[in-house]
Amino acid sequence: MENIDHTELMEVDKKLNPAFERETVLMNIKDNYGKGTFIWHDFGNGIAHSKCDYVLNNDYNIHISSNIPGAVLIFNLSNSIKYIYKNNKKFTLKKNSFLIGLCSDEFYTQMYLKKDTRYKAITIGIKEKLFLQLAKKLEKIDEKMKKVKDSNHYIIDGGYMDSYQLDMLSNFEDSPINDNTLSNLQAESIALNLTHHTINKVVKENISNEHLGNEKIESLERAKEIIIKHYASPLSIKEIAYKSAINECYLKKDFKIYYGMTIYEMLQKQRLKIAKELLNDNFSVKESCFEVGYKHTGNFSKLFYNHYGISPSLYRKQQQ
């Protein structure tokens, strides 16, 4: 297997320098390595994000290094990515999973990527000082950050993305980074919301895992499975509680603590997500509405607009 540095994969297509300290770099994968794009955008406030979407024409061992200490949030939207760190520890980030990792000013890792395989991920980097402020509720976060200076990296958390994260990432992809300042501001807004939600999610899960207990957590996860699978059915909290083997009052209270949203909010997000996919597949607004469990197109259209910022009929036209 050929060893190459991450930066060697790409050549700069365009470098943009908008107002203030923002900087944007648009890159293409070099033809001799494969096809695809890589975008890097610095917000100018201690946060930067990158978006990659490429297919390589050979198996490669990609080297990545950084001299900026802080944290990184990685959201993998494609095939599994295998990381090997400086201390030879390995971590595999599966499809539709995320991780929050800490890195030192001598960070180094390798990614093993296979040929003819699509790799698509969004990464958000946060400088150390800012991350410590944002994640101050995480247990012993200062100590963990200090240990990173010796161990090179530390993975705080990882797991499957929830429906809210997937929705925001979908919106992120619909907001291209380019030389349009308004477009970039929209992408920044989504990235900041995604960062806030993800850190908050990890904080809440750490707290709830300590206080809820394994049995209750299993019941809450069963409740989520029921919602995700049977989103089109007229589900009642009483029915979900019964099937999840949990008291109805505990379900309502602990579900919000564990997932950061109510049962109704999760059900609505899942319905709207599926409705959006149906509109992409050329279903009519009415068909999409009824298919996901809504009875009135007016109510459906209002919820869709509030969630995605566009009416379902206009969204359908854009896809066509």
Buried (B, 14 or more C-beta within 10 A) or exposed (E): EEEBEBEEBBEEEEEBEBEEEBBBBBBBBEEEBBEBBBBBBBBBBBBBBBBBBBBBEBEBBBBBBBEBBBBBBBBBBBBEBEBBBBEEEEBEBEEBBBBBBBBBEEBBBBBBBBEEBEBBBBBBBBBBEBBBEBBEEBEEBEEBBEBBEEBBBBBBBBEEBBBBBBBBBBBBBBBBBBEEEEEBBBBBEBBBBBBEBBBBBBBBBBBBEEEBEEEBBBBBEBBBEBBBEBBBEEBEBEBBBEBBEBEBEBBBEBBBBBBBBEBEBBBBBBBBBBBBEBBEEEBBBEBBBBBBBBEEBEEBBEBBBEBBEBBBBEBBEEEE
